């Protein structure tokens, strides 16, 4: 069974938890925004969505470092790498219907030598 991430066939308020793992850098910006809207639609009051991905964020990096990190876009079949790296997810979560005080966008700390993760989390108010 396949459902498109931005247009599932589930009823409104069907889930308490929605999780994506390493998906945001694999989809276009319109698809990502649709996924966030769909997450909001599917969450029950009090429900949480956690969209986790690699910590690839271009904000604050030098132009050379951005260029260096963009190698994957051209040479590793990652067409949405830069789209994801430049995305500002707080406004996207707001546009999806999540209140500002019901979201967290940022890094999770690394554990014992692993890389940190980037997360865009939001919860639906009760």
C-alpha positions in Angstrom: 0.0 0.0 0.0 1.4 3.4 -1.0 0.3 6.8 0.1 1.9 10.1 -1.0 3.3 11.9 2.0 1.5 15.1 1.1 -1.9 13.5 0.4 -2.6 10.4 2.4 -6.1 8.9 2.5 -6.4 8.7 6.3 -9.2 10.6 8.1 -8.5 13.8 9.9 -7.1 13.5 13.4 -6.1 9.8 12.9 -2.7 9.7 14.7 -1.1 10.6 18.0 2.4 10.4 16.5 3.8 11.0 13.0 7.5 10.4 12.3 9.7 10.8 9.2 13.4 9.8 9.2 15.8 11.3 6.7 13.0 12.2 4.3 13.1 16.0 4.1 16.4 16.1 2.0 14.8 13.6 -0.5 11.7 15.6 -1.4 11.0 18.9 -3.1 10.0 22.0 -1.2 6.3 21.9 -2.3 6.2 18.2 -1.3 7.8 19.0 2.1 5.3 21.8 2.7 2.5 19.4 1.8 3.9 16.8 4.2 3.8 19.4 7.0 0.2 20.3 6.2 -0.8 16.7 6.1 0.9 16.1 9.4 -1.2 18.8 11.0 -4.4 17.5 9.5 -3.7 13.9 10.6 -2.7 14.7 14.2 -5.2 14.4 17.0 -5.2 17.2 19.6 -2.1 16.6 21.7 -0.5 14.6 18.9 3.2 15.2 17.9 5.0 15.1 14.6 8.8 14.6 14.5 10.5 15.1 11.2 14.2 14.2 11.6 16.9 14.5 9.1 20.6 15.0 8.6 22.1 18.3 10.1 22.7 19.9 6.7 21.9 23.6 7.2 23.5 26.3 5.1 22.6 29.2 7.3 25.7 30.7 8.8 28.2 28.8 6.5 30.8 30.4 4.3 30.2 30.3 0.6 33.1 27.9 0.2 31.6 25.5 2.8 28.3 25.6 1.0 30.0 24.9 -2.3 31.9 22.0 -0.8 28.7 20.5 0.8 26.8 20.9 -2.5 29.0 18.2 -4.1 26.3 15.7 -3.3 23.7 17.6 -5.3 25.7 17.2 -8.5 27.6 14.0 -7.9 25.6 11.8 -5.5 22.1 11.9 -6.9 20.7 14.3 -4.2 18.6 16.8 -6.3 16.9 18.3 -3.2 20.1 18.6 -1.0 20.4 22.3 -1.4 16.6 22.9 -1.3 16.6 21.2 2.1 19.8 22.9 3.4 18.3 26.3 2.7 14.8 25.6 4.0 13.5 27.7 6.9 11.1 25.2 8.5 9.6 27.4 11.2 7.5 29.5 8.7 6.6 26.3 6.9 5.3 24.8 10.2 3.4 28.0 10.9 1.9 27.9 7.4 0.9 24.3 8.0 -1.2 25.5 11.0 1.0 24.8 14.0 1.2 27.6 16.6 4.7 29.0 17.2 4.7 27.9 20.8 4.0 24.3 19.7 7.1 23.7 17.7 10.8 23.0 17.9 13.2 23.4 15.0 16.9 22.7 15.5 19.5 20.2 16.3 19.5 17.3 18.7 22.8 16.7 20.4 25.1 13.9 19.3 25.7 10.9 21.5 29.0 9.2 21.9 30.6 10.2 18.6 27.6 10.1 16.4 26.4 13.0 14.3 23.8 15.4 15.7 20.3 15.2 14.1 18.2 18.1 12.8 14.5 18.0 13.7 11.4 19.9 12.9 8.9 18.9 15.6 5.4 20.2 16.3 2.4 19.3 18.4 -1.2 20.0 18.0 -2.7 21.9 21.0 -5.3 20.2 23.1 
